[in-house]
Amino acid sequence: MNTARHQHVAISQASVWRALIALTALFTLIVFVLPTAGALSTSQNNSQGLAPRTVVVVGTANLTWADLLQAQSSSDPEVNLAALGILQTAGEGYPVSLVTRTTRSLTCPADGWLTLGAGQRVNGSADDGNCDTSLTWESAQHFAHTQHYQATVGSLASTVITEHGAHVITVGPHAWLAGNNSASSTNVDSIDEAFRERTAVSNTPALILIDATPSSCSDKGSCFNHSDEVIVKTWQAISQVTNEFSEYSPMLVVASLSDSGRLSPQLGIFSPAFAHTQTSLIPVGSTDFVGPGTHQKGLVQTRSLSSLITDTFAAPELPAPRSLPVLSCGSSESSSCESLILGRDAAERLQDEDLHAQASRLVTLPIAIALIIGILITTTISACLLRGNYPQTRALAFTASTSAGFPLLLTLGNSVPWWRLGARPNAPAPWLPATIILGILIVSALIATMLVTGIARLSMDEPRAWRTVVLALAATASAVVFIVPAVNQRFALNGLLGMNTIIAGRFFGVSNPAFAVASAGLVIALTMWALAAPPSSRWVHALGIGIVGAVAMSFDAAPSVGADVGGALALGIIVLLVMMQTLRWRLTIRRFLIVTLSAFTLVTAFALYDATRAVDSQTHAGHFITNLSNGQSLATLTRKVRALVGPLIDYSWIGPLILLVVVVIGVHLWQKTHTILALSQQKQGPYPRLALAPHGRTYLTNCFIMLVIEVALNDSGLLMVGYALSMMVPLLLLVLTSSLMDKRTASSCLDVLKEHQ
């Protein structure tokens, strides 16, 4: 019996040892043998004569997809041929829209090349009105260090030279700005000279940067009426590269690097060979170009081209790519050319997206002004309707509903293609802002009319009905702003509340204006829910408020959804304060600090998670954590503070004067409100019925705290106040209306009248 057991144990031990030996052999095969075999295979491929990698960038200026589509119908045969050739190139490759914005609104040709070479936003001079044509290497490098974007001029060239042994060849008046001043970077005057230089270093990889910008495009707006010349020069450069560099199988990038003539996304094309590389712009298993900063298909920032080129040189040897297109179908048979058809389809789609961006930029400022004017008009009308002992509650409800519907409909703007209304081929209609504002106002008024009429005719409990309306408006705004971008990231991009691809502040998630509108509604709704909690279920209400707040914060702060740090922090603080109000806890400094620390901890957790992702997938929160660990966060903080206080210090005495006026008006309104509320408590003054609206101070306090926090934590600054008040004011008026309509309020009104008599 014992002998059999010992034999069984021995057999089991032998099996374990055999398994360990087999696993060790497999591990050795995977870790050591296969990589060595792969390296030998690669070296054999190199020895069989595969040409070293050659990447060619043909850069131009002020060339959009709209210009290209217009030029294909040109009566000039040279322009027509060039436009068809570029469209066919787009059909053979991967067309995109390029975001060229640097550190100022105007992007000159020199700025575009500097940004390409630095891999960060940078421009050549501080003059926002003109393009500097007298740049030197030293002046560009010096000015780049003053712009707080951690930009190093020429870093692309330095990387491909030092890490990949490449030779950099630049051609044209501005391309040298993307190179560097080392011996491995050569500047020549023509593509023919570039080919001879490439032949001289044929055994090493090469990066060739060609500036095909016409000489007339050096100044602001000079290319605006010369797009035909830009198209011809660009096609000539593409054709010459295709013919002369064919033996090197060049990987071609065509990019319009500046928009100094007309602010708009620009044309970009990548050759088919890039689909065979795993770069920062092509996710695994996909052939769609996705910008790391934009997180959008077909939308790439100029600065991202640097990482694309670097990744291309680092990629392993690839299968032979498809040859670059040479125009093989004339205009008479262009409809039968498959690549040309694909190019046209892509160009029309990208032209529509570029038009969308231009329209968003056009309407943003007029809509902001309209919101501020709307607040003033709503407040004035409501003040008249509330006077005396018999306020006109239904008229007040109509006014407040119309006003609240306006910012809500703005968040839903991209549900319809509003940007196409009266649009020209290359620009939106100049009267578009007025039409949009008037149209949204009419729709909002119609909805308000249906609400007032419906609630009155259906003999509903009007106070409860209007409180439900407040909750519905707040819930809809929060869902559209916080949740919809998680399903469709393009829904909020190029909308009526900003966040467009020309301003290029952000390209996905929750924008500052949209957050101001949604958070204003959410704060009022949560406050109303908290104040309605009976003593027996306060903990249940507090838990519900916490869950709603946590969901909103998660969607707002999650890196792949909202990517909003300042807004999430403000939202977390106010939600925790409302929970304390629900439990009737007194707010002390200690508790306020605990609340702030809790919100900060949650937002930091999201940022730390973002920092663990791949660098090209990180949002600004993850980049900030990375910069913090590298000791480079001061530049980011400086830029944020500058954005907050810049408008107050950039315009001499005008900024401080505006701030002084705002402070004086704010203090006066606060004192006036305090006086009116005090008089109403004594059933005196012009608004005696305000005393019958409970918890008014609680609503105002929560709204004030939210305004202060979001202004301090968002770099949009005081602009956040206007957007937030556009939703806060009408919702507060609806809450007041519901209180005045309450039966208990109506019965109390008799006491007011008796005392006045």
Secondary structure, DSSP 8 states (H G I E B T S, - for coil): -HHHHHHHHHHHHHHHHHHHHHHHHHHHIIIIIHHHHHHHHHHHHHHTT----EEEEEEESS--HHHHHHHTT-SSHHHHHHHHHHHHHHHHSEEEEEE---SSS---HHHHHHHHHHTS---S-S-SSS--S---HHHHHHHHTTSSS---TTHHHHHHHHHH--EEEEESSSGGGGS-SSTTEEEESSHHHHHHHHHHTTTS-EEEEEE---GGGSSTTTTTT-HHHHHHHHHHHHHHHHHHTGGG--EEEEEE---SSS-S-EEEEE-GGGGGS--TTS-TT--S-B-TTT-SBTEEETTHHHHHHHHHHHS-------------S-GGGGGG-HHHHHHHHHHHHHHHHHHHHHHHHHHHHHHHHHHHHHHHHHHHHHHHHT-SSS--HHHHHHHHHHHHHHHHHHHTGGGS-GGGTT-BTTB--TTHHHHHHHHHHHHHHHHHHHHHHHHHHTT--HHHHHHHHHHHHHHHHHIIIIIHHHH-TTSSTTBTTB--TTT-S-SSS--HHHHHHHHHHHHHHHHHHHHT--GGGHHHHHHHHHHHHHHHHHHHH-TTTT--HHHHHHHHHHHHHHHHHHTT----HHHHHHHHHHHHHHHHHHHHHHHTS-GGG--HHHHHHHHHHHT-HHHHHHHHHHHHHHHHHTTTTHHHHHHHHHHHHHHHHHHHHHHHHHHHHTT-SS-GGGGGSTTHHHHHHHHHHHHHHHHHHSTTTTHHHHHHHHHHHHHHHHHHHHHHHSHHHHHHHHHHHHHH-
